[in-house]
Amino acid sequence: MNASTPAPSEPVRSNHALPSPLALFPYYENGDQLKQKHLRSNMASGRRFESWALDLLPLSSEESVLDAGCGWGRFAWPLLEKYGMASDRITCCDSSFGMLHSAAQEAVRRGHRPQFTAADIRYLPFPTGYFDGAMANHVLYHLSDIRDGIRDLARVVKKEGWLLATTNSDEVSVPVLEYHYAALDELEIDYSRESRSPFSMENGRQHLECAFANVRTFYFDDETLYHSADEFLAGYSTIGRYRNLLARADVSRAAKVRLPRLVRAKAEETIHTHGVIRSPVRMGAFVCREPLA
């Protein structure tokens, strides 16, 4: 376990930090775009997904929690600021040093001092039964072996501990991706379109039951409204599919310039016709108890 909190430029480096699939995607080199994406995720109901998910847990201020795949700290900050948990009880872990750097900078900005560790979720450098609870939020679908990651998360929580795992549903089609793919087709840019997520609300339970005897499923249904094409484009500019495409050497500069313009035009057309873009939101959480030996 880390003895002290690192400076923003020096997250703790673990001998267990192995090359991650995320390293293949420029989007995950730091947390800047991911942070903007999350901050712009305003639900029509006014709810925040992070608070909704954390409210499902039996939290107390004395618990020790591992935030595995923490990113810029989306779920860590509510633990500290809404639930009153002490900074030294929170450990933020990620395989991307850039993400940890972003999280450490955000911690300084907010006045917090959680622990930081660089590690792959499949090889967590913590003793068995060390944490009261663990979180793996919108990250398990990135693992090359999801069940190995889940088993190690189960290993590091106490027998009476819990795991919170959030993810998306495969049952909705969102405009931001549909317009993105339509623009790529128009520009004749090659891409692969993933039809089903390896860890979704529909298949996640069967993965989690490899390591937990008690898995409960909770769905979060809402929508996001866009009243202007500029607002829609601002959100589009933060998604991983767009940011990763900008780093592709096989796509011309002219195509990269035209892409957001085409997306904006499609958004403008929808708003002109319907007055608003309604983007359905369907995601959720699994709350897991009783880790298996």
N, C-alpha and C positions, 0 to 999 in steps of 0.2 A: 504494500500500500504506500502511496506517496507520503512523504514526510512533510512536505510544504507545498504551497500553491505556487506555480510557476509564474514568471513574468509573462505578459502577453506575447512576447516574441519567443519564449522558450517553454513550450508545453513539455510536460514530462514525457520522455521517450522510454518505451518499454521494449525489452528484448523479445517480447511476444508480438510486436507490431510487424505484421507480414504484409507483402504486397496485396492490395485490395483490388477487386474488380472496379471500384470507384475511381481508381487511379487512371483508368482508361478514358474517363470523361472529364474534360476541363471544367465542367459545371461544378464539380465537387472539389476543386483545388482550394476553394475558400468558401466561406458562408455568406458572402455579400449578396448574391442574387437569390439564394434560398431565403435569406432573411427578408428581403423585399417581397418575395413571393408570399411568404407567410403573413407579413404585415398587411398585405393588400387583400388577403382572403377574408373579406367582410361578408358575413352571412346576412341574408335578408331578415332573419329573425333577430339579429343582433348578438347571437351567441358566439362564443369563441370555442373552437374545437378543443383546444388544449384544456380549458377549464372543464368542459363537458367530460372529457376523458378522465381527468384527474379526480373529478367528483365521484367516479365509480369505485375509487380505491378506499381502503380503510386507513387513511393517512393519519399520522400523528407527528408532532414536531420533533419527537425524539428518534424517529426512524432513520436508518442509514439507507440511502437509495443510490443505485447505479443507473446512470442514464447512458445506455449503450447505443452508439451511433447518435451521439448528442447533436451533431451539426453545430449550428450557432447558439444552441441552448434554448430552443423553442419551448421545451417542456420543463427545463431546469428552473427557469426564472419564475414561473408561477409557483413552483414548489417553495421557493424562498420568499416570494413576495405576497402570495395569497394564503399559503398554508403555514407560514412562519417557521419553516424548517431552517436549521442552522447551516451556514455555508459548509462547515467542515463535515457535515453529514451527507453531502452530495458529491458524488464522483462522476465527472463527465468524461466519457470515453469515446474515442473515434479513431478510425484507421487513417484518417486524413489529417496530416499535421496542419494543413491550411485551415481546415474546419476548426481544429482546436485553437489555432491562433485567433480566428474570428470569435470563438466562444470566450477566450481569455480577454480579448479586447472588450467584448460586451460585458463581461463580469466587472472589469475595471470601471466601465461607464456607469454601471448600475450600483457599484460599491459592494460587490460580493467577492468571496474568496473560496469557491468550491475547489475540489481536487481535480486535476486533469491527468489523464493517462492515454497514451497512444497504444491502441491494440485492436486486433481483429476480434470480432465477437466470437468467433469459433475457438479462440485461444486466449481467454481472459486471464490476466495475470493476478488473480485474487484467490485467496483460500476458499475452500469449500464451505458453504454456509456463512459467508461473510456478511452479506447484506440482508436487511429486512425486506427489501423489495428491489426490483429491477424494471427498467423500461427499455423497450426496443420499438420506437415509434417511427413508422414509415421508413423502415430500413431493412427488414428481413428479406424483402424481395431482391435486394442487391447481392445477397450471399450466394456463393457458388454451391454451398451445401447448407441449405436452410436448417435442416434437422441437427446438424453438428452445432450450429450456432445456438439453437434452442436448448439443446442438451447442456451446453456450457452455461447458458443463462440460468437454467434450473440448478446446476451444480453450485453456483455462487450465492444463491439465496437460501435462507434458513428453511427448515422443514415447515414452519408455519408461515413462510414468506409468500410473496406474490410476484407475478410478472404482468406488466401491462404492455400489450403489443397492439399498435394501431396500424391500419392500412386502408387502402382504397377498395371500392367495389368494382367488379368487372361489369356490372349491370347498367352502367350509365354511359352515355356519349356526351362529351362536353364540347361546346363550340370552339374553345381555344385550340383544341387538338384537331377538330374537323376542319377549321379554317386553315390551320397550319399544313395539314396534309393536302388539302385542296390547292393551296398555293404551291407546294412542292410539285404536285402533278402538273400544274400550269407551267412551272419553270423547268419541267422535265429533270428534276433532281432525284437521283436514286435514294431510296430510304427503305428501311425495314419497319413494318408496323406490327408491333406486338399485339396479338389478339387477346391473350389471357395472361394475367400476372402470375408468377410462380408462388406468390404469397398474397392472397386477396381475402376479402371478407367471405368469399364463397369457398375457398379451399384452405384457409389458414388454420381452422380448427383441427383438421386431420394432421397437420404438421405439429401443432402444439401438443397434441395428445401423446406424442412420442415421449414427452418428458414431464407432463403434468396430468394428474388424475382428474382434476377439476378445471374445466375450461368453460367460461361463460361468454356468450356473444352478445354484443350490443351494437345496434346500427344508429348512425347519425345521418339524418336526412334533412336537407335544407336546400337553398339555392343562392346563387350570387347574381346580382343584377348589375348590368352595365348600361348607363344612360347616354354615354357618348363613345365615339370611336376612339378618341384619345385615351379615355379611361381604360377601354378594352386593350388597346395597344400597349399601354404601360404595364398591364398585367402580363400580356403575352411576352414582353421583352424579358421577363424574369424566369420563364420556364426553361427546364433543362434541354428539351428538344431543340429549341431555338438557339440557346447559348452554345450548345455543343456543335450545332451546324456551322456557326460562325467560325469555329476553329478548324473546320474541314478544309484541307488543302485541295481537294478535288472539286470544290464548288467555287465558281468564279466570283470575283468581287462584285461584278454587276448583278449577279443573281442574289448575292447576300444583301445588296442594297434594295433590290426590288421586293424581296420576300416580305419584310414588314409592311411595305406599301400595299401589297396585295392583300395581306391579312387585314389591314386597316380598312381597305375598300370593301371587303366582305362584311366586316363589322358595321360599317357605315350603311351598307345596303339593308342589312337586317334591322338596324335601328330606324332607318327611314320607313321601312315597311311596317314594323311592329311597335315602334316607339321605345323599345328596350330589348336588350339581349338577356334572356333568362338562361343561366347556366346551372343545371341540376348538380347538386352535391349529394353523393352517397358514399360514405365511408364509415368507419367504425372502430371498435376496440374489442379485444379479447382480454378478459381478466382471468389469469391462471393461478390456481392454488394447488397445494399438495404436490410439490416436486417429487418425481420418482427417483429412487436410488439409482 
